[in-house]
């Protein structure tokens, strides 16, 4: 069995003490194997689920040629006569769901409403506001150059043709997708089962909400942050609570998590402190690819596998992410390292998070040799250009900076100090957090 550690050493830029973010992402991506179980669910239960197979359209959409607006349908042959003005006799009316069943010759037209089936022999619609009706409403006249042949007609299959893929496997279902499948008459779909993610906070100083706050202790914010971030990804989140910094209960918690989940997340306990037992335990029943990233915040981050048995390869395996203990570092590492892995394991086809160029409103200190994700407030100036200002203290313990900010300022591995007015990349929180 190839271990993650052996695999990682073959990755370009591998550095066990300060792994570049791009290398860490590549390693994680390689081991994020999608779940295989599939469920069939009603369409209304498919929102935010991952499609397990391509959806092929069983019908043409629209199913018939129809009018794109209210007006009068006629045959384009009437335009070929060369007259500057057309006079057409109205021979009927077509409404959506109530087609005109007769025919119209080259000198006739049919009153049509938006969505109505195009009458036989008609292929063009002149909008009603461009015509003049006769006093008895039996005919219309309009300038021949008011409309081109074939105008204002939607063709059968124009939106989606029968036999073509409507949605591809790996798509996370959105509201518009539910409407699209409903338009095809599809009421149930096959989706991947939801990913199960267990999360644990470690630390003797942590207290859960409702508990008394003893001297030197703090309330555990990380589990609530992790729960919210996991819920946004529509995974099955298993909150295993706070575990004290003691080897026996921590080992039991990790084994239990591996037995019940596809992925195990911990916060705290992966640095080199005397009471950071997670690192010690993983050396006995885990397989760790890396422990440290060239990243700020989020340097102490472990990635690997844990088993529910007493040693690697025994029992149920789960991917493991040991996140830092500081609240901001938890969020940054989750979004930059963990999020894509969870989407891949859920069977989705994740797209790179979008970044934009912005002008920094102030100088930013940055050390080359690590990727930094500073918190910032971005907006557009009077010329529509993005401008961004750091939120102040970039300490990984200042969680309020994440609430104040609306973006990450992404400073690349090789970048150094940024001068005021210099261009930087930003990653907006909207749609992410």
C-alpha positions in Angstrom: 0.0 0.0 0.0 1.4 3.4 -1.1 1.3 5.8 1.9 0.4 9.4 1.5 3.8 10.4 2.9 5.5 8.4 0.2 3.3 9.9 -2.5 3.8 13.4 -1.2 7.6 13.2 -1.4 7.2 12.7 -5.2 5.3 15.9 -5.7 7.1 18.9 -7.1 8.0 21.5 -4.5 7.6 19.0 -1.6 9.0 20.5 1.6 7.9 18.7 4.8 8.5 21.9 6.9 6.8 24.5 4.6 4.8 22.9 1.8 3.7 25.5 -0.8 -0.1 25.9 -1.0 -0.3 24.8 -4.6 1.6 21.6 -3.8 -0.7 20.9 -0.9 -3.8 21.4 -3.0 -2.3 19.0 -5.6 -1.7 16.3 -3.0 -5.1 16.6 -1.5 -6.8 16.6 -4.9 -5.1 13.3 -5.7 -6.5 11.5 -2.7 -10.0 13.0 -2.6 -11.9 10.0 -4.0 -15.6 10.5 -4.7 -18.2 8.4 -2.8 -19.8 5.8 -5.0 -23.2 5.3 -3.4 -26.1 6.7 -5.4 -29.6 7.6 -4.3 -32.8 8.4 -6.3 -34.6 11.4 -4.9 -37.6 13.5 -5.8 -36.8 16.6 -7.8 -37.6 18.9 -5.0 -35.1 17.1 -2.7 -32.3 17.4 -5.3 -31.3 21.1 -4.5 -27.6 21.3 -3.7 -27.2 17.6 -4.3 -24.6 16.2 -6.8 -25.9 14.6 -10.0 -24.6 11.0 -10.3 -25.2 10.7 -14.1 -25.9 12.8 -17.2 -29.5 13.9 -17.7 -30.5 13.4 -21.4 -33.4 15.3 -22.6 -36.3 13.0 -23.6 -38.1 15.8 -25.5 -37.4 18.9 -27.6 -37.6 22.2 -25.5 -39.6 24.0 -26.7 -41.6 21.1 -28.1 -43.0 23.2 -31.0 -42.2 26.3 -32.9 -43.8 29.2 -31.0 -44.1 32.9 -30.9 -41.6 35.0 -29.0 -44.0 37.9 -28.5 -47.6 39.1 -29.0 -48.2 39.9 -32.6 -49.3 38.4 -35.9 -47.8 35.3 -37.5 -47.4 35.1 -41.3 -45.3 33.4 -44.0 -42.1 35.3 -45.0 -43.1 34.8 -48.6 -45.3 37.9 -48.2 -42.1 39.9 -47.8 -40.6 38.7 -51.1 -43.2 40.5 -53.2 -41.2 43.7 -53.0 -44.0 45.9 -51.8 -43.2 48.7 -49.3 -46.3 47.9 -47.2 -48.0 44.6 -46.4 -51.8 44.2 -46.0 -52.7 40.8 -44.5 -56.1 39.4 -43.6 -56.5 38.0 -40.1 -57.9 34.4 -40.3 -57.7 33.3 -36.7 -56.1 33.5 -33.3 -53.5 31.3 -31.4 -53.0 31.4 -27.6 -50.5 29.5 -25.5 -52.1 26.1 -25.1 -54.8 26.8 -27.7 -53.2 26.5 -31.2 -54.8 27.8 -34.4 -55.7 24.6 -36.3 -56.3 26.1 -39.7 -53.8 27.3 -42.3 -52.8 30.8 -43.6 -51.8 31.6 -47.2 -49.4 34.2 -48.3 -51.9 37.0 -47.9 -53.2 36.0 -44.5 -52.0 36.1 -40.9 -52.9 34.8 -37.5 -53.2 36.7 -34.3 -50.7 35.1 -31.9 -49.8 35.5 -28.2 -46.4 34.9 -26.6 -45.7 31.1 -26.3 -48.5 30.2 -28.8 -47.7 27.5 -31.3 -46.8 28.9 -34.7 -49.7 28.2 -37.1 -49.1 26.0 -40.1 -47.3 27.7 -43.0 -46.3 30.7 -40.7 -42.7 31.3 -39.8 -42.5 35.1 -38.9 -44.1 37.3 -36.3 -44.6 41.0 -36.6 -45.0 42.6 -33.1 -48.4 44.1 -32.5 -47.0 47.6 -31.8 -45.7 47.8 -35.4 -49.0 47.1 -37.1 -52.1 49.1 -37.8 -55.4 47.2 -37.6 -58.4 48.0 -39.9 -61.5 49.6 -38.5 -63.3 46.3 -38.4 -60.2 44.5 -37.1 -60.3 42.0 -40.0 -56.8 42.9 -41.4 -53.5 44.6 -40.6 -51.0 46.6 -42.4 -47.4 47.4 -41.6 -44.1 48.5 -43.3 -42.4 45.6 -45.1 -39.0 46.7 -43.5 -40.5 46.5 -40.0 -39.5 42.8 -39.7 -37.2 40.2 -41.2 -38.3 36.8 -42.4 -38.2 34.3 -39.5 -38.2 37.0 -36.8 -39.7 36.5 -33.4 -40.1 32.7 -33.7 -38.7 30.2 -31.2 -37.8 26.9 -32.9 -38.7 23.5 -31.5 -35.6 22.2 -29.7 -34.0 25.6 -29.7 -33.4 25.6 -25.9 -32.7 21.8 -25.7 -32.9 19.1 -28.3 -34.2 15.6 -27.7 -31.3 13.2 -27.0 -28.8 16.0 -25.9 -27.4 16.2 -22.4 -29.4 18.7 -20.3 -27.1 18.4 -17.2 -23.8 16.6 -16.7 -22.9 14.3 -13.9 -21.0 16.1 -11.1 -23.2 19.2 -11.3 -24.3 20.6 -8.0 -28.0 21.1 -8.5 -29.3 24.7 -8.5 -32.8 26.2 -8.5 -32.6 26.8 -12.3 -31.6 23.1 -12.8 -34.7 21.9 -10.9 -36.8 24.1 -13.2 -35.0 22.8 -16.3 -35.6 19.2 -15.4 -39.3 19.9 -14.6 -39.6 21.3 -18.1 -38.4 18.0 -19.4 -41.0 16.1 -17.3 -38.4 14.6 -15.1 -39.6 14.2 -11.5 -36.7 12.1 -9.9 -32.9 12.1 -10.3 -30.0 10.0 -9.2 -27.6 11.8 -6.9 -24.5 10.9 -5.0 -25.1 10.2 -1.3 -24.2 13.1 0.9 -20.6 13.1 2.2 -20.3 12.5 6.0 -17.8 14.8 7.7 -17.1 14.5 11.4 -15.5 17.5 13.2 -13.9 17.8 16.6 -12.4 20.7 18.6 -9.4 19.8 20.8 -8.1 21.7 23.9 -8.4 21.8 27.6 -9.2 25.5 27.5 -12.3 25.1 25.3 -15.8 25.4 26.7 -19.1 24.7 24.9 -21.9 27.3 24.9 -23.9 27.2 28.1 -20.9 26.0 30.2 -19.3 28.3 32.8 -16.2 30.0 31.5 -13.4 29.1 33.9 -10.3 31.3 34.3 -8.0 30.9 31.3 -10.8 29.3 29.2 -12.6 30.4 26.0 -15.8 29.5 24.3 -15.3 27.1 21.4 -16.1 29.1 18.2 -14.4 26.7 15.8 -17.1 24.0 15.9 -19.8 26.5 15.0 -17.8 28.0 12.2 -17.0 24.5 10.8 -20.7 23.5 11.1 -21.7 26.6 9.1 -19.1 26.1 6.4 -20.0 22.4 6.1 -23.7 23.1 6.0 -23.1 25.5 3.0 -21.6 22.5 1.2 -24.6 20.4 2.0 -22.6 17.6 3.6 -23.8 15.5 6.6 -22.0 17.2 9.4 -21.3 15.2 12.6 -20.4 17.3 15.6 -18.3 15.2 17.9 -17.8 18.0 20.4 -14.8 19.1 22.4 -12.1 16.6 23.3 -9.6 17.4 26.0 -5.8 17.3 25.5 -5.4 13.8 26.7 -4.2 10.9 24.5 -6.9 8.3 25.5 -10.1 10.3 24.8 -8.5 11.9 21.7 -7.6 8.5 20.3 -11.1 7.2 21.0 -12.7 10.2 19.3 -10.5 9.9 16.2 -11.2 6.2 15.9 -15.0 6.8 16.3 -14.9 9.6 13.8 -13.1 7.4 11.2 -15.7 4.6 11.8 -18.7 6.9 11.1 -17.5 9.5 8.5 -15.7 9.9 5.2 -13.7 12.8 6.4 -12.5 13.8 9.9 -11.7 17.5 10.7 -10.1 18.6 13.9 -9.1 22.1 15.0 -6.1 22.5 17.3 -3.5 20.0 18.4 -1.4 19.7 15.2 1.4 22.1 16.1 4.5 21.2 18.2 3.2 22.1 21.6 3.7 19.8 24.6 0.0 19.0 24.8 -0.6 18.6 21.1 -1.3 14.9 21.1 -3.1 14.7 17.7 0.3 14.6 16.0 1.6 11.9 18.3 -1.5 9.7 17.8 -1.5 9.9 14.0 2.0 8.5 13.9 0.5 5.2 15.3 -2.8 4.7 13.5 -2.7 7.3 10.7 -0.9 8.2 7.5 0.1 11.8 7.2 1.1 13.5 3.9 2.2 16.8 5.4 2.1 18.8 8.7 3.0 22.3 7.7 2.3 24.8 4.9 4.0 27.8 3.6 0.9 29.8 4.3 -0.4 32.6 6.5 -2.6 32.1 8.4 -2.7 28.3 8.6 0.9 27.1 8.8 0.2 24.2 11.1 -2.1 22.0 8.9 -2.1 18.2 8.7 -3.5 16.1 5.9 -3.6 12.4 5.8 -5.8 9.4 6.6 -6.9 7.8 9.9 -8.3 4.3 10.5 -10.8 3.1 13.0 -8.5 0.2 13.8 -5.3 0.1 15.9 -3.0 0.7 13.0 -2.9 2.0 9.4 -4.9 -0.2 7.0 -7.0 -1.8 9.8 -10.7 -0.9 10.1 -12.6 1.9 8.3 -10.5 4.7 6.7 -11.3 8.4 6.5 -9.4 11.4 5.1 -8.1 13.6 7.9 -7.5 17.3 8.0 -6.0 18.7 11.2 -6.7 22.4 11.1 -5.0 25.0 13.2 -6.6 26.1 16.5 -6.9 29.9 15.7 -10.3 30.8 14.4 -9.3 32.7 11.3 -6.7 30.1 10.3 -9.5 27.5 10.5 -11.6 29.4 8.0 -8.7 30.2 5.7 -7.4 26.6 5.6 -11.0 25.2 5.1 -11.7 27.4 2.1 -8.2 27.1 0.5 -7.5 23.4 1.2 -10.5 21.5 2.5 -13.4 22.9 0.5 -12.3 21.5 -2.9 -11.5 18.1 -1.4 -15.0 17.8 0.1 -16.6 18.8 -3.2 -14.5 16.2 -5.1 -15.4 13.5 -2.6 -19.0 14.4 -2.9 -18.7 13.7 -6.6 -18.9 17.3 -7.8 -16.8 19.0 -10.4 -15.5 22.1 -8.5 -14.4 25.1 -10.4 -11.4 27.3 -9.3 -12.6 30.1 -6.9 -12.7 33.3 -8.9 -10.2 36.1 -8.2 -10.2 39.7 -9.4 -7.5 42.3 -9.7 -7.8 45.2 -7.3 -5.7 48.2 -6.4 -4.5 48.2 -2.8 -5.4 51.4 -1.0 -2.4 51.0 1.4 0.9 49.3 1.7 0.9 45.7 2.8 3.7 43.9 4.5 4.4 40.4 3.0 7.3 38.0 3.3 8.2 36.1 0.1 8.2 32.3 0.4 4.6 31.8 1.6 1.1 32.4 0.3 -0.9 34.9 2.4 -4.7 35.3 2.6 -5.2 38.7 4.3 -8.7 39.9 5.1 -9.8 43.0 3.2 -12.7 45.3 2.4 -13.1 45.7 -1.4 -15.4 47.9 -3.4 -15.6 49.7 -6.8 -14.5 53.3 -7.2 -16.2 55.9 -9.4 -14.6 54.4 -12.5 -15.8 50.8 -11.7 -12.4 49.6 -10.7 -11.9 47.3 -7.7 -10.0 48.8 -4.7 -9.2 47.0 -1.5 -8.1 47.9 2.0 -6.8 45.4 4.6 -9.0 45.1 7.7 -6.2 46.1 10.1 -4.8 43.4 12.4 -4.2 40.2 10.4 -3.8 38.1 13.5 -5.2 34.6 13.0 -7.0 34.9 16.4 -9.1 38.0 15.4 -12.2 36.3 14.2 -14.0 39.7 14.0 -11.8 40.5 11.0 -13.6 37.8 9.0 -17.0 39.4 9.8 -15.7 42.8 8.9 -14.0 41.8 5.7 -15.7 40.9 2.4 -12.7 39.3 0.6 -9.4 37.7 0.9 -6.4 39.6 -0.4 -4.4 36.8 -2.0 -0.7 37.4 -2.0 1.2 34.7 -3.9 4.1 32.5 -2.7 6.8 34.6 -4.4 5.4 38.0 -3.7 7.0 40.4 -1.2 5.8 43.8 0.2 3.0 45.5 -1.7 3.1 49.3 -2.2 0.1 51.5 -2.0 -1.5 51.7 -5.4 -0.1 48.4 -6.5 -2.3 45.7 -8.0 -3.3 42.6 -5.9 -5.7 39.7 -6.3 -8.8 39.5 -4.3 -11.2 36.6 -3.6 -14.7 37.8 -2.7 -16.6 36.2 0.1 -19.9 36.6 -1.6 -21.0 33.1 -2.7 -18.1 31.5 -0.7 -18.6 32.1 3.0 
